[in-house]
C-alpha cells in the first residue's frame, strides 16, 4: 500500500469520526472506499437526506470515485477472510 493510499484512508476515517462514528474502518480498493461501521450504526451512516451525501462528497474530495457502505458492517480482520 502506498503512502498516498494510507493518507486517503486516514483522511476518510477522520471524516467519519467527525460525523460521530467511533468505530469505523475505510477499506481502500483503488478508487473505491468501502466504509465499515458496526451494523447498528449503518442506518445512521446512510441517512439519505443528510449524512450520507455529505460523507460521499467529502470522500470524493479526498480522491475516491466510488463510496459504498459495507452491508456486513465492521469486522476487524475482514481482509484475512476468503472471498473478501
C-alpha positions as CSV (number, residue, x, y, z in Angstrom):
1,X,0.0,0.0,0.0
2,X,1.3,3.4,-0.9
3,X,1.7,6.4,1.4
4,X,-0.9,8.2,-0.8
5,X,-3.4,5.4,-0.2
6,X,-2.7,5.4,3.6
7,X,-3.2,9.1,3.7
8,X,-6.6,8.8,1.8
9,X,-7.7,6.2,4.3
10,X,-6.6,8.3,7.3
11,X,-8.5,11.3,5.9
12,X,-11.6,9.3,5.1
13,X,-11.7,7.8,8.6
14,X,-11.3,11.3,10.1
15,X,-14.3,12.4,8.2
16,X,-16.3,9.6,9.7
17,X,-15.0,10.2,13.2
18,X,-16.1,13.9,12.8
19,X,-19.5,12.6,11.8
20,X,-19.7,10.9,15.2
21,X,-18.7,7.3,14.4
22,X,-16.2,6.0,17.0
23,X,-15.8,2.6,15.4
24,X,-15.0,2.8,11.7
25,X,-12.8,1.3,9.0
26,X,-12.4,2.5,5.5
27,X,-11.1,-0.2,3.1
28,X,-9.2,1.2,0.1
29,X,-9.8,-0.5,-3.3
30,X,-8.1,1.8,-5.7
31,X,-10.7,4.5,-6.5
32,X,-13.3,2.8,-4.2
33,X,-13.7,3.5,-0.5
34,X,-15.7,0.8,1.3
35,X,-16.9,2.0,4.7
36,X,-17.4,-0.3,7.6
37,X,-19.2,0.7,10.7
38,X,-21.0,-1.5,13.3
39,X,-24.3,-2.9,11.9
40,X,-26.3,-0.8,14.5
41,X,-24.7,2.3,13.0
42,X,-25.4,1.6,9.3
43,X,-28.9,3.4,9.3
44,X,-27.3,6.5,10.9
45,X,-24.5,6.4,8.3
46,X,-26.8,6.0,5.4
47,X,-29.2,8.8,6.4
48,X,-30.1,9.7,2.8
49,X,-31.1,13.4,3.3
50,X,-28.3,14.4,5.5
51,X,-25.2,12.4,6.5
52,X,-24.6,10.0,3.5
53,X,-24.5,12.7,0.8
54,X,-22.1,14.8,2.9
55,X,-19.8,11.8,3.6
56,X,-19.8,10.7,-0.1
57,X,-19.0,14.3,-1.1
58,X,-16.1,14.6,1.4
59,X,-14.6,11.3,0.4
60,X,-14.8,12.2,-3.3
61,X,-12.9,15.4,-2.5
62,X,-10.2,13.1,-0.9
63,X,-9.9,11.3,-4.2
64,X,-12.4,8.4,-4.1
65,X,-14.6,8.0,-7.2
66,X,-16.9,5.4,-5.6
67,X,-18.0,5.3,-2.0
68,X,-20.0,2.4,-0.6
69,X,-21.2,1.3,2.9
70,X,-20.4,-2.4,3.5
71,X,-23.7,-4.0,4.4
72,X,-21.9,-6.6,6.5
73,X,-20.8,-3.9,9.0
74,X,-17.5,-3.6,10.8
75,X,-15.4,-6.6,11.4
76,X,-11.7,-6.5,12.4
77,X,-9.5,-8.7,10.2
78,X,-12.0,-8.9,7.3
79,X,-9.2,-8.7,4.8
80,X,-7.9,-12.0,6.0
81,X,-11.2,-13.8,5.2
82,X,-11.5,-15.7,1.9
83,X,-13.7,-14.0,-0.7
84,X,-13.4,-10.5,0.8
